[in-house]
Amino acid sequence: MRKKRNTAKHEAVIMLITSAMVLALLTFTGIALREKNGKENGDRQRVDFSKLEEKNTKTAKKEPELAKANTSNAKAKMSDYVTEDPYIVKENTKISRKELLEMGDGLEEIEPTTNLTDFVQEEIPIEEAPPAFAFTEEDTLLWPVAGNVLIPYSMDKPVFFSTLEQYKCSPAMIIEAPVGKEIVVAANGQVTEVTKKDETGNTVTVNLGNGYEAIYGQLEGILVKEGDYVERGGIIGQVAAPTKCYEVEGSNVYFAVKKDGQYLDPMTKMN
């Protein structure tokens, strides 16, 4: 009985030793495999910087040539759109509207560019339209001043001039008026002459249109100049002291009317 017990105990010890040896062997084998795998992985992950630097150096040498080639291609493509009839100018590159539209789908038509200087203009005053004037046979004239007729129009027979003490033809009406009285524009027209004469003093001639003219004499303080447009009822000036030809008659307005260069009786046109 004791012998069997010792045998069992002996067998248990052997099994325990065997198990320990197997476990130690497995542990050693695992460590060895792990070191081997780690070495292989390290070899795969290690970077050869000397080869990489050499590769980058070769690439850097090629890049200027590549950039130069790209620039040449870009210039060549841009020159395809240079025209003699430019619509758009940008950085010395001229592209026609037609060719620009062909560069892409769905582009809207582009209006020709305009220089900014086209929009910079001097301010031009807007002049009012001149009054219309076209005197006709049916039209009438205003009296330049209200007053007595000292000497009437008379071209078919002579009339007496007191200052000159003689008879002669009178191409105008001599209307009595005090010095300084305003003289009214008889009809619309344009001033064609402002002058001074020995007989009529300061004299203004106005074109009435259709060959008609009105002539105002014995004026001072004239408010118009040649080229001015005057309106019916406006003020043209004032009555001046009489010239030496009318000293006896006294201050007056010399008023004559012409048609195609020929004098006619103003009374036939007066209101």
Salt bridges, closest charged atoms under 4 A:
ASP43 OD1 - ARG46 NH1 3.04
ASP48 OD2 - LYS51 NZ 3.90
GLU54 OE2 - LYS58 NZ 3.76
GLU109 OE2 - ARG97 NH1 2.88
GLU199 OE2 - LYS168 NZ 3.83
ASP228 OD1 - LYS225 NZ 3.16
ASP260 OD2 - LYS259 NZ 2.80
